[in-house]
Amino acid sequence: MAIKQISVFLENRPGTLQAMTDVLAGASIDLRALSVAETKDFGIVRMIVNDIYDTATVLKDAGYICSMTPVVAVPIPDEVGGLSRVLRAINDAGVNVEYMYASLAGKTSGTAYMIFRVEQVEKAEAGLRAAGFRIADQETMEGM
């Protein structure tokens, strides 16, 4: 049930992130979650969007280098220790979290999702389900 994330490689210079978001806006692509990691020379934008395949096409047509990666999205309980319990379930499954970032679901739902990049998606999902957590699918994330 992993969802697809798009990663885009950008030069680390003024205006490149804004130019990319202009391309997305011009194609009516809506961002659902976003993370930017950078080094001195380049950055990696990781995002969940409303239409994964249109986004990949639009970006590639505009000359961007991008890739799709499976990630796990989990609604996080809005309570003390909520994230810790999710991480414990992943750890108990013997899976390492490579990186993670957050997203708020919709404009009024009040639900937060954590997006996890793990090497063993199925194993992480099984551990989360066994611990009673729900896992979001592509349709859920695109419909936010």
PyRosetta script that sets phi, psi and omega in degrees:
from pyrosetta import init, pose_from_sequence

init()
pose = pose_from_sequence("MAIKQISVFLENRPGTLQAMTDVLAGASIDLRALSVAETKDFGIVRMIVNDIYDTATVLKDAGYICSMTPVVAVPIPDEVGGLSRVLRAINDAGVNVEYMYASLAGKTSGTAYMIFRVEQVEKAEAGLRAAGFRIADQETMEGM")
pose.set_psi(1, 11.7)
pose.set_omega(1, 179.7)
pose.set_phi(2, -54.6)
pose.set_psi(2, 148.0)
pose.set_omega(2, 174.9)
pose.set_phi(3, -100.1)
pose.set_psi(3, 167.8)
pose.set_omega(3, -179.2)
pose.set_phi(4, -102.7)
pose.set_psi(4, 134.1)
pose.set_omega(4, 175.3)
pose.set_phi(5, -111.3)
pose.set_psi(5, 144.8)
pose.set_omega(5, 173.4)
pose.set_phi(6, -103.9)
pose.set_psi(6, 131.4)
pose.set_omega(6, 173.7)
pose.set_phi(7, -111.8)
pose.set_psi(7, 132.4)
pose.set_omega(7, -179.4)
pose.set_phi(8, -122.9)
pose.set_psi(8, 133.6)
pose.set_omega(8, 178.4)
pose.set_phi(9, -96.3)
pose.set_psi(9, 125.1)
pose.set_omega(9, -178.3)
pose.set_phi(10, -127.2)
pose.set_psi(10, 147.7)
pose.set_omega(10, 170.6)
pose.set_phi(11, -65.6)
pose.set_psi(11, 144.3)
pose.set_omega(11, 179.2)
pose.set_phi(12, -89.8)
pose.set_psi(12, 82.1)
pose.set_omega(12, 177.0)
pose.set_phi(13, -149.5)
pose.set_psi(13, 157.6)
pose.set_omega(13, -176.5)
pose.set_phi(14, -54.8)
pose.set_psi(14, 135.3)
pose.set_omega(14, 172.8)
pose.set_phi(15, 91.9)
pose.set_psi(15, -14.3)
pose.set_omega(15, -175.6)
pose.set_phi(16, -70.2)
pose.set_psi(16, -39.0)
pose.set_omega(16, 178.5)
pose.set_phi(17, -66.8)
pose.set_psi(17, -44.1)
pose.set_omega(17, 178.9)
pose.set_phi(18, -63.0)
pose.set_psi(18, -39.4)
pose.set_omega(18, 178.5)
pose.set_phi(19, -62.7)
pose.set_psi(19, -41.4)
pose.set_omega(19, 178.6)
pose.set_phi(20, -64.9)
pose.set_psi(20, -42.7)
pose.set_omega(20, 179.7)
pose.set_phi(21, -68.1)
pose.set_psi(21, -28.3)
pose.set_omega(21, 173.5)
pose.set_phi(22, -63.6)
pose.set_psi(22, -41.4)
pose.set_omega(22, 178.0)
pose.set_phi(23, -60.7)
pose.set_psi(23, -44.9)
pose.set_omega(23, 179.6)
pose.set_phi(24, -64.7)
pose.set_psi(24, -45.1)
pose.set_omega(24, 179.9)
pose.set_phi(25, -62.1)
pose.set_psi(25, -40.0)
pose.set_omega(25, 179.2)
pose.set_phi(26, -63.8)
pose.set_psi(26, -22.9)
pose.set_omega(26, 178.9)
pose.set_phi(27, -102.1)
pose.set_psi(27, 11.6)
pose.set_omega(27, -179.6)
pose.set_phi(28, 59.6)
pose.set_psi(28, 34.0)
pose.set_omega(28, 175.6)
pose.set_phi(29, -86.8)
pose.set_psi(29, 129.3)
pose.set_omega(29, -179.0)
pose.set_phi(30, -107.0)
pose.set_psi(30, 128.0)
pose.set_omega(30, 178.6)
pose.set_phi(31, -79.2)
pose.set_psi(31, 133.6)
pose.set_omega(31, 177.1)
pose.set_phi(32, -103.7)
pose.set_psi(32, -31.7)
pose.set_omega(32, 176.3)
pose.set_phi(33, -154.5)
pose.set_psi(33, 150.7)
pose.set_omega(33, -176.2)
pose.set_phi(34, -149.9)
pose.set_psi(34, 139.8)
pose.set_omega(34, 174.6)
pose.set_phi(35, -140.8)
pose.set_psi(35, 138.9)
pose.set_omega(35, 176.1)
pose.set_phi(36, -124.1)
pose.set_psi(36, 124.4)
pose.set_omega(36, 174.5)
pose.set_phi(37, -117.8)
pose.set_psi(37, 139.8)
pose.set_omega(37, -175.1)
pose.set_phi(38, -134.1)
pose.set_psi(38, 158.5)
pose.set_omega(38, 167.6)
pose.set_phi(39, -126.0)
pose.set_psi(39, -174.6)
pose.set_omega(39, -178.1)
pose.set_phi(40, -60.4)
pose.set_psi(40, -39.0)
pose.set_omega(40, -171.9)
pose.set_phi(41, -104.2)
pose.set_psi(41, -24.6)
pose.set_omega(41, -177.9)
pose.set_phi(42, -148.1)
pose.set_psi(42, 167.0)
pose.set_omega(42, 177.3)
pose.set_phi(43, -131.4)
pose.set_psi(43, 159.7)
pose.set_omega(43, 174.0)
pose.set_phi(44, -120.6)
pose.set_psi(44, 120.0)
pose.set_omega(44, 175.6)
pose.set_phi(45, -98.3)
pose.set_psi(45, 123.4)
pose.set_omega(45, 176.9)
pose.set_phi(46, -112.5)
pose.set_psi(46, 132.7)
pose.set_omega(46, -175.9)
pose.set_phi(47, -148.9)
pose.set_psi(47, 151.4)
pose.set_omega(47, 169.3)
pose.set_phi(48, -108.8)
pose.set_psi(48, 134.0)
pose.set_omega(48, -173.8)
pose.set_phi(49, -130.1)
pose.set_psi(49, 172.0)
pose.set_omega(49, -178.6)
pose.set_phi(50, -75.3)
pose.set_psi(50, -21.4)
pose.set_omega(50, 178.4)
pose.set_phi(51, -146.7)
pose.set_psi(51, 99.5)
pose.set_omega(51, -172.3)
pose.set_phi(52, -62.8)
pose.set_psi(52, -42.2)
pose.set_omega(52, -175.0)
pose.set_phi(53, -76.2)
pose.set_psi(53, -40.0)
pose.set_omega(53, 174.9)
pose.set_phi(54, -62.5)
pose.set_psi(54, -40.0)
pose.set_omega(54, -180.0)
pose.set_phi(55, -62.4)
pose.set_psi(55, -47.1)
pose.set_omega(55, 179.6)
pose.set_phi(56, -60.5)
pose.set_psi(56, -41.9)
pose.set_omega(56, 179.7)
pose.set_phi(57, -64.3)
pose.set_psi(57, -47.7)
pose.set_omega(57, -179.0)
pose.set_phi(58, -60.6)
pose.set_psi(58, -44.9)
pose.set_omega(58, -179.0)
pose.set_phi(59, -65.5)
pose.set_psi(59, -45.5)
pose.set_omega(59, 179.6)
pose.set_phi(60, -64.2)
pose.set_psi(60, -40.3)
pose.set_omega(60, 177.5)
pose.set_phi(61, -62.8)
pose.set_psi(61, -29.1)
pose.set_omega(61, 179.2)
pose.set_phi(62, -86.8)
pose.set_psi(62, 1.9)
pose.set_omega(62, 175.7)
pose.set_phi(63, 91.5)
pose.set_psi(63, 10.9)
pose.set_omega(63, 178.7)
pose.set_phi(64, -85.9)
pose.set_psi(64, 146.6)
pose.set_omega(64, 173.8)
pose.set_phi(65, -91.2)
pose.set_psi(65, 120.3)
pose.set_omega(65, -179.0)
pose.set_phi(66, -142.6)
pose.set_psi(66, 162.0)
pose.set_omega(66, 177.8)
pose.set_phi(67, -144.4)
pose.set_psi(67, 161.2)
pose.set_omega(67, 175.7)
pose.set_phi(68, -108.2)
pose.set_psi(68, 139.6)
pose.set_omega(68, -178.2)
pose.set_phi(69, -134.4)
pose.set_psi(69, 136.6)
pose.set_omega(69, 174.2)
pose.set_phi(70, -74.1)
pose.set_psi(70, 134.9)
pose.set_omega(70, 176.4)
pose.set_phi(71, -135.9)
pose.set_psi(71, 165.6)
pose.set_omega(71, -180.0)
pose.set_phi(72, -111.9)
pose.set_psi(72, 128.8)
pose.set_omega(72, 177.9)
pose.set_phi(73, -112.9)
pose.set_psi(73, 126.8)
pose.set_omega(73, -175.8)
pose.set_phi(74, -129.1)
pose.set_psi(74, 127.0)
pose.set_omega(74, 172.2)
pose.set_phi(75, -65.3)
pose.set_psi(75, 133.5)
pose.set_omega(75, -177.1)
pose.set_phi(76, -103.2)
pose.set_psi(76, 128.7)
pose.set_omega(76, 176.9)
pose.set_phi(77, -61.3)
pose.set_psi(77, 134.9)
pose.set_omega(77, 178.5)
pose.set_phi(78, -84.3)
pose.set_psi(78, 75.0)
pose.set_omega(78, -179.4)
pose.set_phi(79, -157.3)
pose.set_psi(79, 158.4)
pose.set_omega(79, 179.4)
pose.set_phi(80, -56.7)
pose.set_psi(80, 129.1)
pose.set_omega(80, 178.1)
pose.set_phi(81, 84.7)
pose.set_psi(81, 2.2)
pose.set_omega(81, -178.3)
pose.set_phi(82, -59.0)
pose.set_psi(82, -49.2)
pose.set_omega(82, 179.1)
pose.set_phi(83, -65.9)
pose.set_psi(83, -39.0)
pose.set_omega(83, -180.0)
pose.set_phi(84, -59.7)
pose.set_psi(84, -40.4)
pose.set_omega(84, 179.1)
pose.set_phi(85, -66.8)
pose.set_psi(85, -37.9)
pose.set_omega(85, 177.3)
pose.set_phi(86, -65.0)
pose.set_psi(86, -45.6)
pose.set_omega(86, 179.2)
pose.set_phi(87, -63.7)
pose.set_psi(87, -36.1)
pose.set_omega(87, 177.9)
pose.set_phi(88, -62.7)
pose.set_psi(88, -42.4)
pose.set_omega(88, 179.7)
pose.set_phi(89, -62.2)
pose.set_psi(89, -41.2)
pose.set_omega(89, 178.0)
pose.set_phi(90, -66.7)
pose.set_psi(90, -44.0)
pose.set_omega(90, 178.9)
pose.set_phi(91, -63.5)
pose.set_psi(91, -43.0)
pose.set_omega(91, 179.7)
pose.set_phi(92, -62.4)
pose.set_psi(92, -26.1)
pose.set_omega(92, 176.7)
pose.set_phi(93, -79.9)
pose.set_psi(93, -3.9)
pose.set_omega(93, 179.0)
pose.set_phi(94, 78.1)
pose.set_psi(94, 28.9)
pose.set_omega(94, -176.1)
pose.set_phi(95, -114.3)
pose.set_psi(95, 136.6)
pose.set_omega(95, 177.9)
pose.set_phi(96, -90.9)
pose.set_psi(96, 137.1)
pose.set_omega(96, 173.5)
pose.set_phi(97, -88.3)
pose.set_psi(97, 117.8)
pose.set_omega(97, 179.3)
pose.set_phi(98, -78.5)
pose.set_psi(98, -42.8)
pose.set_omega(98, 172.4)
pose.set_phi(99, -162.8)
pose.set_psi(99, 166.9)
pose.set_omega(99, 178.9)
pose.set_phi(100, -154.0)
pose.set_psi(100, 158.6)
pose.set_omega(100, 174.0)
pose.set_phi(101, -155.0)
pose.set_psi(101, 167.4)
pose.set_omega(101, -172.0)
pose.set_phi(102, -111.2)
pose.set_psi(102, 160.1)
pose.set_omega(102, 174.7)
pose.set_phi(103, -145.9)
pose.set_psi(103, 140.9)
pose.set_omega(103, 169.8)
pose.set_phi(104, -91.6)
pose.set_psi(104, 138.4)
pose.set_omega(104, -177.7)
pose.set_phi(105, -89.5)
pose.set_psi(105, 119.1)
pose.set_omega(105, 174.6)
pose.set_phi(106, 62.2)
pose.set_psi(106, 179.7)
pose.set_omega(106, -176.0)
pose.set_phi(107, -89.6)
pose.set_psi(107, -21.0)
pose.set_omega(107, -174.6)
pose.set_phi(108, -130.7)
pose.set_psi(108, -2.9)
pose.set_omega(108, -172.6)
pose.set_phi(109, -74.0)
pose.set_psi(109, -28.5)
pose.set_omega(109, -178.7)
pose.set_phi(110, 73.6)
pose.set_psi(110, 8.9)
pose.set_omega(110, 179.6)
pose.set_phi(111, -94.2)
pose.set_psi(111, 134.3)
pose.set_omega(111, 174.4)
pose.set_phi(112, -106.6)
pose.set_psi(112, 144.0)
pose.set_omega(112, 175.9)
pose.set_phi(113, -118.9)
pose.set_psi(113, 141.5)
pose.set_omega(113, 169.7)
pose.set_phi(114, -103.8)
pose.set_psi(114, 134.4)
pose.set_omega(114, 177.8)
pose.set_phi(115, -103.4)
pose.set_psi(115, 121.9)
pose.set_omega(115, -176.7)
pose.set_phi(116, -114.8)
pose.set_psi(116, 130.2)
pose.set_omega(116, 169.7)
pose.set_phi(117, -99.5)
pose.set_psi(117, 117.1)
pose.set_omega(117, 178.9)
pose.set_phi(118, -131.1)
pose.set_psi(118, 153.9)
pose.set_omega(118, 179.6)
pose.set_phi(119, -74.7)
pose.set_psi(119, -35.0)
pose.set_omega(119, -176.3)
pose.set_phi(120, -111.1)
pose.set_psi(120, 80.2)
pose.set_omega(120, -174.6)
pose.set_phi(121, -58.4)
pose.set_psi(121, -51.1)
pose.set_omega(121, -176.3)
pose.set_phi(122, -61.6)
pose.set_psi(122, -39.9)
pose.set_omega(122, -179.8)
pose.set_phi(123, -67.0)
pose.set_psi(123, -41.0)
pose.set_omega(123, 177.5)
pose.set_phi(124, -64.1)
pose.set_psi(124, -44.7)
pose.set_omega(124, 179.5)
pose.set_phi(125, -62.4)
pose.set_psi(125, -40.8)
pose.set_omega(125, 178.6)
pose.set_phi(126, -62.9)
pose.set_psi(126, -42.5)
pose.set_omega(126, 178.6)
pose.set_phi(127, -64.8)
pose.set_psi(127, -39.6)
pose.set_omega(127, 178.6)
pose.set_phi(128, -66.4)
pose.set_psi(128, -44.6)
pose.set_omega(128, 179.1)
pose.set_phi(129, -62.8)
pose.set_psi(129, -42.2)
pose.set_omega(129, 179.7)
pose.set_phi(130, -61.1)
pose.set_psi(130, -29.5)
pose.set_omega(130, 179.0)
pose.set_phi(131, -88.5)
pose.set_psi(131, 3.4)
pose.set_omega(131, 175.2)
pose.set_phi(132, 91.4)
pose.set_psi(132, 11.6)
pose.set_omega(132, 180.0)
pose.set_phi(133, -90.5)
pose.set_psi(133, 147.7)
pose.set_omega(133, 175.4)
pose.set_phi(134, -90.8)
pose.set_psi(134, 146.9)
pose.set_omega(134, 178.8)
pose.set_phi(135, -118.6)
pose.set_psi(135, 131.2)
pose.set_omega(135, -179.3)
pose.set_phi(136, -76.4)
pose.set_psi(136, 146.9)
pose.set_omega(136, 174.9)
pose.set_phi(137, -104.1)
pose.set_psi(137, 175.4)
pose.set_omega(137, -177.6)
pose.set_phi(138, -58.1)
pose.set_psi(138, -42.3)
pose.set_omega(138, -178.9)
pose.set_phi(139, -62.0)
pose.set_psi(139, -41.1)
pose.set_omega(139, 178.8)
pose.set_phi(140, -61.9)
pose.set_psi(140, -47.1)
pose.set_omega(140, -177.1)
pose.set_phi(141, -69.4)
pose.set_psi(141, -37.8)
pose.set_omega(141, -179.9)
pose.set_phi(142, -71.2)
pose.set_psi(142, -27.7)
pose.set_omega(142, -176.8)
pose.set_phi(143, -87.3)
pose.set_psi(143, -1.7)
pose.set_omega(143, -178.4)
pose.set_phi(144, -63.6)
pose.dump_pdb("model.pdb")
